[in-house]
Amino acid sequence: MLKNKYIENNSRKINKNIVIGIGLLVLGIILFIAGSIISDNEYNNRKDLNTIISSKDNKVGLSTYIEVQRNPYLFAGYEDTTDSYYFVTDGTYVYVAYMSKDEFNELYDDENYTELKKIEGVTKEYTKDVKELAIDAYNELIGLTDENKLSLSDFENYFGSVYIDTTTMESDAGVLELAIGILLALVGLIVIILMIIKKIMYNKKLKKIDKNLLNEINNEMNDKEAFYYESINLCLTKNYVINFGFKFQIIPYKDIVWIYEKVLRTNGIKTSKGIMLVDKNNKLYNICSIDVISKNKKEIFEEVWNTIVSKNDKVLIGYTKENIDKVKLLTKK
């Protein structure tokens, strides 16, 4: 078993990440439960539309419902959607409801139009256009004469100051907590799974390594000449590149036949790069991935690159067609 400060530090990082993952998972679950409770309380404590209209408190953006008769009357709509404005009644008062065509079809029942059915949604403020269309439609529907036609000044007395929109989410109360809770729980779970997999793969890798080689690597990692780069999870010893990334990898310098840069771009702009190694068995390794913004990491990148190149004077350098052809001849198929 490998025993040195680098291995111990890497193990501590894995365990620390597992603890962080558990913390995120627990916090996510707590937020999710809190959001569910808030959302349920908001839903259970909501008021019917008539109560909201009669209230002196804020009337807009509240979760509400109406027990309406099943004979809505369409009076206005838009060309680009089947959602429309309807007159609805609970048998006592007339309200305006904004509904989808599907909901209208579910609600409408010409034979049993006095039967009540609950519609649910959010209160919205009228626009002037909707008010004018509603007034004109109502006057025509009722057949009011010019002398007793309704005007805009009469609107709120007949239809209230807000209408119900059934196409909108009923309430955003608790939604933020639910969303953050789900996100944190998901991130925490992913971190836990990845770290456990990393730990299993690490232990599995060690079991496959010869004991003599393990002792050699252990001695080299404990040597003063070894360089450990914590920010990129990499250790360079006298004879080996040791990668502490997601996969624990031990790469002898003498086995490396090709080294080149792999650059990643976002919208054409270089954002990160890594060192790619190919060994004599044609196995590909991706080490030293850095963001190109950090000056410190750029220096680490150059140091790692120069160290690997200096350890093997036969290594092919750079991604060129010539090197690609040479690698095909040098590596085992």
C-alpha positions as CSV (number, residue, x, y, z in Angstrom):
1,M,0.0,0.0,0.0
2,L,1.3,3.5,-0.9
3,K,2.0,5.6,2.2
4,N,3.2,9.2,1.7
5,K,1.9,12.7,2.2
6,Y,0.7,13.0,-1.3
7,I,-1.5,9.9,-1.2
8,E,-2.7,10.9,2.2
9,N,-3.5,14.4,1.0
10,N,-5.4,13.0,-2.0
11,S,-7.4,10.6,0.3
12,R,-8.3,13.5,2.5
13,K,-9.5,15.5,-0.5
14,I,-11.7,12.6,-1.6
15,N,-13.1,12.2,2.0
16,K,-13.6,15.9,2.3
17,N,-15.5,16.0,-1.0
18,I,-17.7,13.1,0.1
19,V,-18.6,15.1,3.3
20,I,-19.3,18.2,1.2
21,G,-21.5,16.0,-1.1
22,I,-23.4,14.7,1.9
23,G,-23.8,18.2,3.3
24,L,-25.2,19.4,-0.1
25,L,-27.5,16.4,-0.2
26,V,-28.9,17.0,3.3
27,L,-29.2,20.8,2.7
28,G,-31.0,20.1,-0.6
29,I,-33.4,17.7,1.1
30,I,-34.1,20.2,3.8
31,L,-34.8,23.0,1.3
32,F,-37.0,20.7,-0.8
33,I,-39.1,19.8,2.3
34,A,-39.3,23.4,3.3
35,G,-40.4,24.4,-0.2
36,S,-43.0,21.7,-0.3
37,I,-44.4,22.8,3.1
38,I,-44.5,26.5,2.0
39,S,-46.1,25.6,-1.3
40,D,-48.7,23.3,0.4
41,N,-49.5,26.0,2.9
42,E,-50.0,28.6,0.2
43,Y,-52.2,26.2,-1.8
44,N,-54.3,25.3,1.3
45,N,-54.7,28.9,2.5
46,R,-55.6,30.4,-0.9
47,K,-58.8,32.4,-1.2
48,D,-61.6,32.3,-3.8
49,L,-61.6,35.1,-6.4
50,N,-64.6,36.9,-5.0
51,T,-62.9,37.1,-1.6
52,I,-59.7,38.5,-3.2
53,I,-61.7,41.1,-5.2
54,S,-63.5,42.2,-2.1
55,S,-60.3,42.4,-0.1
56,K,-58.4,45.7,0.5
57,D,-55.1,43.9,0.3
58,N,-52.9,43.3,-2.7
59,K,-55.0,41.4,-5.3
60,V,-52.4,40.6,-8.1
61,G,-50.3,37.5,-8.4
62,L,-52.3,35.5,-5.8
63,S,-53.2,31.8,-6.0
64,T,-57.0,31.6,-6.3
65,Y,-60.0,29.5,-7.6
66,I,-63.6,29.9,-8.6
67,E,-66.4,27.3,-8.5
68,V,-68.0,28.2,-11.9
69,Q,-71.0,27.1,-13.9
70,R,-70.0,25.1,-17.0
71,N,-70.9,27.6,-19.6
72,P,-68.0,30.0,-20.2
73,Y,-68.4,32.6,-22.9
74,L,-65.5,33.5,-25.1
75,F,-65.2,37.2,-25.8
76,A,-61.5,37.8,-26.8
77,G,-58.4,36.0,-27.9
78,Y,-55.1,36.2,-29.7
79,E,-54.1,35.1,-33.2
80,D,-50.9,33.4,-32.1
81,T,-52.4,31.3,-29.3
82,T,-55.6,29.3,-28.5
83,D,-55.6,30.8,-25.0
84,S,-58.5,33.2,-24.7
85,Y,-60.6,35.4,-22.3
86,Y,-63.9,34.1,-21.2
87,F,-66.8,35.3,-19.1
88,V,-67.5,32.8,-16.3
89,T,-70.1,32.8,-13.5
90,D,-70.5,31.1,-10.1
91,G,-74.2,31.7,-10.4
92,T,-74.0,35.0,-8.5
93,Y,-71.2,37.0,-10.0
94,V,-69.6,37.3,-13.4
95,Y,-65.8,37.0,-13.6
96,V,-63.2,37.1,-16.4
97,A,-61.0,34.0,-16.8
98,Y,-58.1,33.5,-19.2
99,M,-58.0,29.8,-20.2
100,S,-56.6,27.5,-22.7
101,K,-58.8,25.9,-25.3
102,D,-58.3,22.5,-23.7
103,E,-59.4,23.7,-20.3
104,F,-62.5,25.4,-21.9
105,N,-63.4,22.1,-23.6
106,E,-63.1,20.3,-20.2
107,L,-65.2,22.9,-18.5
108,Y,-67.9,23.4,-21.1
109,D,-71.1,21.3,-20.7
110,D,-74.1,22.7,-22.4
111,E,-76.5,20.2,-21.0
112,N,-75.4,20.6,-17.4
113,Y,-74.3,24.2,-17.5
114,T,-75.4,25.0,-14.0
115,E,-73.2,22.2,-12.5
116,L,-70.2,23.8,-10.7
117,K,-66.6,23.0,-11.4
118,K,-63.5,24.4,-9.8
119,I,-61.0,26.3,-11.9
120,E,-57.6,27.3,-10.4
121,G,-55.0,29.9,-11.3
122,V,-53.4,33.2,-10.5
123,T,-54.9,36.7,-10.3
124,K,-53.8,39.1,-13.0
125,E,-54.4,42.8,-13.5
126,Y,-56.6,43.9,-16.5
127,T,-55.2,45.8,-19.4
128,K,-57.2,48.6,-20.9
129,D,-57.8,46.6,-24.1
130,V,-59.2,43.6,-22.3
131,K,-61.5,45.9,-20.3
132,E,-62.8,47.5,-23.5
133,L,-63.4,44.2,-25.2
134,A,-65.1,42.8,-22.1
135,I,-67.4,45.8,-21.9
136,D,-68.4,45.7,-25.6
137,A,-69.0,41.9,-25.5
138,Y,-71.0,42.1,-22.3
139,N,-73.2,44.9,-23.6
140,E,-73.9,43.0,-26.8
141,L,-74.4,39.7,-24.9
142,I,-77.0,41.1,-22.5
143,G,-78.5,43.4,-25.2
144,L,-78.2,46.6,-23.2
145,T,-79.5,49.8,-24.9
146,D,-77.4,52.9,-25.4
147,E,-79.0,54.4,-22.3
148,N,-78.0,51.6,-19.9
149,K,-74.8,50.3,-21.6
150,L,-71.8,49.7,-19.3
151,S,-68.8,51.9,-19.7
152,L,-65.2,51.6,-18.5
153,S,-66.1,53.4,-15.3
154,D,-68.5,50.6,-14.4
155,F,-66.0,47.8,-15.1
156,E,-64.7,47.0,-11.7
157,N,-68.2,47.1,-10.1
158,Y,-69.2,44.3,-12.5
159,F,-66.1,42.2,-13.1
160,G,-63.7,43.2,-10.3
161,S,-60.2,44.6,-10.4
162,V,-58.5,41.3,-11.3
163,Y,-59.2,38.2,-13.4
164,I,-58.1,34.6,-13.0
165,D,-55.4,33.2,-15.3
166,T,-55.5,29.4,-15.3
167,T,-52.6,29.1,-17.8
168,T,-50.1,30.3,-15.2
169,M,-48.4,28.4,-12.4
170,E,-50.7,28.8,-9.4
171,S,-48.1,30.2,-7.0
172,D,-44.4,30.8,-6.8
173,A,-44.4,30.4,-3.1
174,G,-41.9,27.7,-2.2
175,V,-40.8,27.3,-5.8
176,L,-37.4,28.8,-5.3
177,E,-36.7,26.6,-2.3
178,L,-37.9,23.5,-4.3
179,A,-35.7,24.4,-7.2
180,I,-32.6,25.1,-5.1
181,G,-33.2,22.0,-3.0
182,I,-33.4,19.7,-6.0
183,L,-30.3,21.3,-7.5
184,L,-28.3,21.0,-4.3
185,A,-29.4,17.5,-3.7
186,L,-28.6,16.5,-7.2
187,V,-25.1,18.1,-7.1
188,G,-24.4,16.5,-3.7
189,L,-25.5,13.1,-4.9
190,I,-23.3,13.4,-8.0
191,V,-20.3,14.4,-5.9
192,I,-20.8,11.5,-3.5
193,I,-21.1,9.0,-6.3
194,L,-18.1,10.3,-8.2
195,M,-15.9,10.4,-5.1
196,I,-16.9,6.8,-4.1
197,I,-16.2,5.6,-7.6
198,K,-12.8,7.4,-7.6
199,K,-12.0,5.7,-4.3
200,I,-13.0,2.3,-5.5
201,M,-11.1,2.7,-8.7
202,Y,-8.0,3.9,-6.8
203,N,-8.0,0.9,-4.5
204,K,-8.7,-1.5,-7.4
205,K,-5.7,0.0,-9.3
206,L,-3.4,-0.4,-6.3
207,K,-4.3,-4.1,-6.0
208,K,-3.2,-4.7,-9.6
209,I,0.2,-3.1,-9.1
210,D,3.2,-5.3,-8.2
211,K,4.4,-4.8,-4.7
212,N,8.0,-4.1,-5.8
213,L,6.7,-1.4,-8.1
214,L,4.6,0.1,-5.3
215,N,7.6,0.3,-3.1
216,E,9.6,2.0,-5.8
217,I,6.9,4.5,-6.5
218,N,6.4,5.1,-2.8
219,N,10.1,5.8,-2.3
220,E,10.2,8.1,-5.3
221,M,7.2,10.1,-4.2
222,N,8.8,10.5,-0.7
223,D,12.1,11.7,-2.4
224,K,13.0,15.4,-2.1
225,E,13.2,15.6,-6.0
226,A,9.5,14.7,-6.4
227,F,7.2,17.6,-7.4
228,Y,3.6,17.6,-6.3
229,Y,1.1,19.9,-8.0
230,E,-2.0,19.9,-5.8
231,S,-4.0,22.2,-8.1
232,I,-3.8,19.7,-11.0
233,N,-3.6,16.5,-8.9
234,L,-0.2,15.5,-10.3
235,C,3.1,14.3,-9.0
236,L,6.3,14.1,-11.0
237,T,8.9,11.7,-9.6
238,K,12.3,10.6,-10.9
239,N,10.9,8.0,-13.2
240,Y,7.1,8.4,-13.2
241,V,4.2,10.7,-13.9
242,I,1.6,10.0,-11.2
243,N,-1.9,11.4,-11.9
244,F,-4.3,11.7,-9.0
245,G,-7.2,12.7,-11.3
246,F,-10.5,10.8,-11.5
247,K,-8.4,7.8,-12.6
248,F,-5.3,7.0,-10.6
249,Q,-2.6,6.6,-13.2
250,I,1.1,5.7,-13.1
251,I,3.0,6.5,-16.3
252,P,6.7,5.7,-16.7
253,Y,8.6,8.4,-18.6
254,K,10.4,5.8,-20.6
255,D,7.1,4.4,-22.0
256,I,5.9,7.8,-23.3
257,V,6.3,8.1,-27.1
258,W,4.3,11.2,-27.8
259,I,3.3,14.4,-26.0
260,Y,1.1,17.2,-27.4
261,E,-1.3,19.9,-26.2
262,K,-5.1,19.6,-26.4
263,V,-6.8,23.0,-26.5
264,L,-10.5,23.6,-25.8
265,R,-12.2,26.6,-27.2
266,T,-15.6,28.3,-26.4
267,N,-17.0,30.5,-29.2
268,G,-13.6,30.4,-30.8
269,I,-11.8,31.6,-27.7
270,K,-9.2,29.4,-26.0
271,T,-10.4,28.6,-22.5
272,S,-8.4,25.6,-21.4
273,K,-5.7,23.2,-22.4
274,G,-4.2,19.9,-21.3
275,I,-1.2,17.7,-21.8
276,M,-1.9,14.5,-23.8
277,L,0.5,11.6,-23.5
278,V,0.6,8.4,-25.6
279,D,2.6,5.5,-24.3
280,K,4.2,2.6,-26.2
281,N,1.0,0.5,-25.8
282,N,-1.0,3.3,-27.6
283,K,-2.7,4.3,-24.4
284,L,-3.8,7.9,-24.2
285,Y,-3.6,10.0,-21.0
286,N,-5.0,13.4,-20.3
287,I,-3.0,15.2,-17.6
288,C,-2.5,18.8,-16.4
289,S,-5.8,20.3,-17.5
290,I,-5.7,24.0,-16.8
291,D,-7.7,27.2,-17.6
292,V,-5.6,29.5,-19.7
293,I,-6.6,32.6,-17.7
294,S,-4.5,31.7,-14.6
295,K,-0.9,32.8,-14.9
296,N,0.1,30.5,-12.1
297,K,-1.4,27.5,-13.8
298,K,0.3,28.4,-17.1
299,E,3.7,28.3,-15.3
300,I,2.8,24.9,-13.9
301,F,1.8,23.7,-17.3
302,E,5.1,24.7,-18.8
303,E,7.0,23.2,-15.9
304,V,5.2,19.8,-16.2
305,W,5.6,19.8,-20.0
306,N,9.4,20.6,-19.8
307,T,10.0,18.0,-17.1
308,I,8.3,15.2,-19.1
309,V,10.2,16.2,-22.3
310,S,13.5,16.3,-20.4
311,K,13.0,12.8,-19.0
312,N,12.7,11.1,-22.4
313,D,14.8,12.4,-25.3
314,K,13.0,10.1,-27.7
315,V,9.5,11.5,-27.1
316,L,7.7,13.0,-30.1
317,I,6.6,16.5,-29.4
318,G,3.5,18.3,-30.8
319,Y,0.4,17.3,-32.8
320,T,1.6,17.0,-36.3
321,K,0.9,14.6,-39.2
322,E,4.5,13.5,-39.1
323,N,4.2,12.5,-35.5
324,I,0.8,10.8,-36.0
325,D,2.4,8.6,-38.7
326,K,5.5,7.8,-36.5
327,V,3.3,6.9,-33.5
328,K,1.5,4.3,-35.5
329,L,4.8,2.6,-36.1
330,L,6.1,3.0,-32.5
331,T,3.0,1.8,-30.6
332,K,1.6,-1.7,-30.3
333,K,-1.6,-2.4,-32.2
